Amino acid sequence: MGLMIPDRVRTVRSPKGGRVAGNGPGYLSPNGVSLVAVQENAPPPASTAIWVGIAAIVMMFAALTSALIVRQGASADWHHFVLPRILYLNTAALLLSSFTLEMFSRRLRHRAPSVAEELRASRWMYATLGLGTIFVAGQYLAWHQLNGDGLYMASNPSHSFFYVLTGAHVLHLLGGIVALVYVAAMLKRHTLRRSTLRVATRYWHFMDVLWLYLLGLLWRQL
């Protein structure tokens, strides 16, 4: 299983009396032991980068929201339609994925988790990835249902905004899935940084909050 490490590594002694030395900047070599308790000292750039990215995404969706409101009031051709019910099931899956990711993160905050605890933590991560995949598949089914009802992207401005907003969110969520796959791979290879997990977790929770906002917007305006 994997090893949770800080961003700056110091040589420490293992419970068996051996030494676990740094293997390159910011990495640890297990050297026969499964886990090592070390002090975290995350570099500021990791946190700064995620907040800059989130700010950029917020600005983009704020611009799309403004365009939607302006376009809706500019003409009488706006077509209101009922949102596919599967969107609410998708929402439940995404909310649950944030819970499972938080459980994964909390289990890795132990000072010295056992191999069994680490295994249980990994299962929470795989559950998060599965729920995220279910959300993406559910969004595709929602688009397919609208197409079956004759509501295409180019058939009305309201339809266009629905596809653009939900599609943009799915694309950003896929980025989050890639990040979580990376986290799982680094944990298995004993090279997972705490800052990497923190950044991926913050981004995923942001995607959750963003979707709740978009669902409320779509329900109110469409």
C-alpha positions, 0 to 999 in steps of 0.5 A, a space after each residue: 500500500 501507499 505512504 502519506 508524506 509531507 512536502 518537505 522530508 526529514 530523515 526519521 527513525 522507523 519503529 524498528 530502529 531503522 532509518 527512512 531517508 529522503 529519496 529525492 526532494 519531498 519523497 520517502 523510501 519505505 525501506 521495509 516499513 509500511 508507514 512513517 509519522 512525519 511533520 507536514 510542511 506544505 509549500 504555499 504555491 500548492 494552495 495558491 495555485 488551486 485558489 487561482 484556478 477556482 477563481 478562474 472557474 468562478 469568473 467563467 461561470 459568472 460570465 455564463 450566468 450573466 449571459 443567460 439572464 441577459 439573453 432570457 430577458 432580451 427576447 420572448 423566444 425563451 423556452 422553459 422546460 422541465 429538467 430531467 429527473 436524473 439530474 437529482 440522482 446525479 446530484 445525490 451521487 456527487 454529494 455522496 462522493 464528497 463525503 467519501 473523499 472526506 472520509 478518505 482524507 480523514 483516515 490519512 490524517 492519522 499520525 501513524 495509520 496501520 496498513 489495514 487503515 490505509 487499505 480502508 482509506 483507499 476503498 473510500 477513494 475508489 468509492 469517490 471515483 466510482 461516484 464521480 463516474 456515475 455522475 458523468 454517466 448520468 449527465 450523459 443520460 440527461 443529454 440523451 433524454 433531452 435529445 429524445 424529447 427533441 430539445 437539441 442544443 441549437 433548437 432554443 437559447 434555453 437549451 443551448 445554455 443547459 448544454 453549455 453549463 452542464 457540459 462545462 461542469 462535466 469537463 471540469 469534473 473530469 479534470 477532478 477525476 484525473 486528479 483523484 486517479 493521480 492521488 490514488 497512483 501516488 499513494 500506491 507508489 509511496 509518493 503522495 504529498 499531503 499538499 497534493 491530496 489537499 489540492 485535489 480534495 478542495 477542487 472536488 468539493 468546489 465542483 460539488 458546490 458549483 454543481 449545486 449552484 448550477 442546478 439551482 440556476 437551471 431550475 429557476 431560469 429554465 
